[in-house]
């Protein structure tokens, strides 16, 4: 029994180290964050495709989207967490388009990734005993969403209303699709093999936190 525990811990640590190394390699090219090479979308089609691409191209954004879906399985009515996040990203984009400045957006985005990844990495992370906890973390997700959405807004500065609406629709759809795919997969894993599922979610959580720390360092250094 003791040997099995040590083996599991070693496997976890090795998985985390490999994940972080891969993320360090991938993070630098992903910092561009702009579909179409930074060109402002000029029509509905370009706006929609840009919206679909931005949350996926940005590894820090994508990591948080996945984390929100996975973490949602640990809460009562946890599906509200990714929904709150996605709604707030639209607000954040609107804030940017109104030329309102938010403080340290890249650092705040990275911090949100670290926090949600860290919660996933916790050994005991069942928060399903309280609706209040769901409300608290949905609020945290909304705050994070405002900063993520603020970053999304950079891609449509100067665009006309038509591509902006398409952009909002595109990134809302892709974020919900990714988050609820993660939510559904984690729910299925928890039903089929809970112990292994918890281990896998912890590894993913460490990896997501690793992404957050990498991007925090890039933002701090920049």
C-alpha positions in Angstrom: 0.0 0.0 0.0 2.8 2.4 1.0 4.7 1.5 -2.2 1.7 2.2 -4.3 1.2 5.6 -2.7 4.9 6.5 -3.4 4.6 5.3 -7.0 1.5 7.4 -7.5 3.3 10.5 -6.1 6.3 10.0 -8.3 4.1 9.5 -11.3 2.2 12.7 -10.5 5.5 14.7 -10.1 7.0 13.4 -13.3 3.8 14.2 -15.2 3.8 17.7 -13.8 7.4 18.3 -14.8 6.9 17.0 -18.3 3.7 19.1 -18.7 5.4 22.3 -17.5 8.4 21.7 -19.9 6.0 21.3 -22.8 4.2 24.4 -21.8 7.4 26.4 -21.6 8.1 25.4 -25.2 4.6 26.2 -26.4 4.0 29.4 -24.5 6.3 31.8 -26.3 4.7 31.5 -29.8 1.3 31.5 -28.3 1.7 35.0 -26.9 0.7 36.5 -30.2 -2.9 35.9 -29.4 -4.2 37.4 -32.6 -6.0 35.5 -35.4 -5.3 36.8 -38.9 -1.9 38.0 -37.8 -3.2 40.9 -35.9 -5.3 42.3 -38.8 -8.6 43.9 -37.8 -11.6 41.9 -39.1 -13.4 43.8 -41.8 -16.6 41.7 -42.3 -18.9 39.3 -40.5 -17.1 36.2 -41.6 -13.6 37.4 -40.6 -15.0 38.6 -37.3 -16.6 35.3 -36.5 -13.5 33.3 -37.4 -11.4 35.7 -35.4 -13.7 35.1 -32.4 -13.4 31.4 -32.8 -9.6 31.6 -33.0 -8.7 34.0 -30.3 -9.5 31.9 -27.2 -7.8 28.9 -28.7 -4.6 30.6 -30.0 -4.1 32.3 -26.6 -2.8 29.4 -24.4 -3.5 31.3 -21.2 -7.1 31.9 -22.2 -7.6 28.3 -23.4 -6.2 27.0 -20.1 -8.6 29.0 -18.1 -11.6 27.9 -20.2 -10.7 24.3 -19.8 -10.1 24.8 -16.0 -13.5 26.5 -15.6 -15.2 23.5 -17.2 -13.2 20.9 -15.2 -13.6 22.7 -11.9 -17.3 23.1 -12.5 -17.8 19.4 -11.9 -16.7 19.8 -8.3 -19.5 22.3 -7.5 -23.2 22.2 -7.1 -24.6 23.5 -10.4 -21.0 24.1 -11.3 -22.0 24.6 -15.0 -22.7 28.2 -13.9 -19.0 28.9 -13.5 -18.0 28.7 -17.2 -21.2 30.4 -18.1 -20.4 33.3 -15.8 -16.9 33.5 -17.2 -18.1 33.6 -20.8 -20.7 36.3 -20.1 -18.0 38.4 -18.4 -15.6 38.1 -21.4 -18.2 39.9 -23.5 -18.4 42.6 -20.9 -14.6 42.8 -20.8 -14.4 43.2 -24.6 -17.0 46.0 -24.4 -14.9 47.7 -21.7 -11.9 47.7 -24.0 -13.9 49.0 -27.0 -15.0 51.9 -24.8 -11.3 52.8 -24.3 -11.5 52.1 -20.6 -8.2 50.9 -19.2 -7.9 48.0 -16.8 -4.8 47.6 -14.6 -2.3 44.9 -15.4 -4.6 42.8 -17.6 -2.0 40.2 -18.6 -0.9 39.6 -15.0 -4.5 39.3 -13.9 -5.2 36.8 -16.6 -2.2 34.8 -15.6 -3.2 34.9 -11.9 -6.6 33.6 -12.7 -5.1 30.7 -14.5 -2.8 29.9 -11.6 -5.7 30.1 -9.1 -8.1 27.8 -11.1 -5.3 25.4 -11.9 -4.3 25.3 -8.3 -7.8 24.5 -7.2 -7.9 21.6 -9.7 -4.5 20.4 -8.3 -5.8 20.2 -4.7 -5.8 16.7 -3.4 -9.3 17.2 -1.9 -11.4 19.5 -4.1 -15.1 18.5 -3.6 -17.0 21.8 -3.2 -20.4 20.4 -3.9 -21.7 20.8 -0.4 -22.6 24.5 -0.8 -24.4 26.7 -3.3 -22.7 29.7 -1.8 -19.3 28.4 -2.8 -20.6 28.0 -6.4 -21.8 31.7 -6.3 -18.4 32.8 -4.9 -16.4 31.0 -7.6 -18.8 32.1 -10.3 -18.1 35.6 -9.2 -14.4 35.0 -9.3 -14.8 33.5 -12.8 -16.7 36.7 -13.8 -13.9 38.9 -12.6 -11.4 36.8 -14.5 -13.7 36.9 -17.5 -13.6 40.7 -17.6 -9.8 40.7 -17.9 -9.8 37.8 -20.5 -12.4 39.6 -22.5 -10.5 42.9 -22.2 -7.6 41.1 -23.9 -9.9 39.7 -26.6 -11.1 43.2 -27.3 -7.7 44.2 -28.7 -8.3 42.2 -31.8 -11.3 44.3 -32.9 -10.2 47.8 -32.0 -11.2 49.9 -35.0 -13.6 47.3 -36.5 -17.1 48.1 -37.5 -20.2 46.9 -35.6 -20.9 43.9 -37.9 -17.5 42.1 -37.4 -17.6 43.0 -33.7 -20.9 41.3 -33.2 -19.7 38.3 -35.1 -16.5 38.3 -33.1 -18.4 38.3 -29.8 -20.6 35.4 -31.1 -17.6 33.5 -32.2 -15.6 33.6 -29.0 -18.7 33.0 -26.9 -19.6 29.9 -28.8 -16.1 28.4 -28.8 -15.5 29.1 -25.1 -18.8 27.5 -24.2 -18.1 24.5 -26.5 -14.6 23.9 -24.9 -15.7 24.5 -21.4 -18.7 22.2 -21.6 -16.7 19.5 -23.4 -14.3 19.6 -20.5 -17.2 19.6 -18.0 -18.8 16.6 -19.7 -15.6 14.6 -20.0 -14.7 15.2 -16.4 -18.2 14.3 -15.2 -18.0 11.0 -17.2 -14.6 10.2 -15.8 -15.8 10.9 -12.2 -18.7 8.5 -12.8 -16.6 5.7 -14.4 -13.4 5.7 -12.3 -13.3 8.4 -9.6 -9.9 7.7 -8.1 -8.1 7.8 -11.4 -10.2 10.8 -12.5 -9.0 12.7 -9.5 -5.4 11.9 -10.2 -5.8 13.0 -13.9 -7.6 16.2 -12.9 -4.7 17.0 -10.4 -2.1 16.5 -13.1 -4.1 18.8 -15.5 -4.5 21.3 -12.6 -0.7 21.4 -12.1 -0.2 21.8 -15.8 -2.7 24.7 -16.0 -1.1 26.4 -13.0 2.2 25.9 -14.9 0.8 27.8 -17.8 -0.3 30.6 -15.5 3.2 30.9 -14.0 4.8 31.0 -17.4 2.5 33.7 -18.6 2.8 35.6 -15.3 6.6 35.6 -15.8 6.2 36.8 -19.4 3.9 39.6 -18.3 6.1 40.6 -15.5 9.2 40.6 -17.7 7.4 42.5 -20.4 
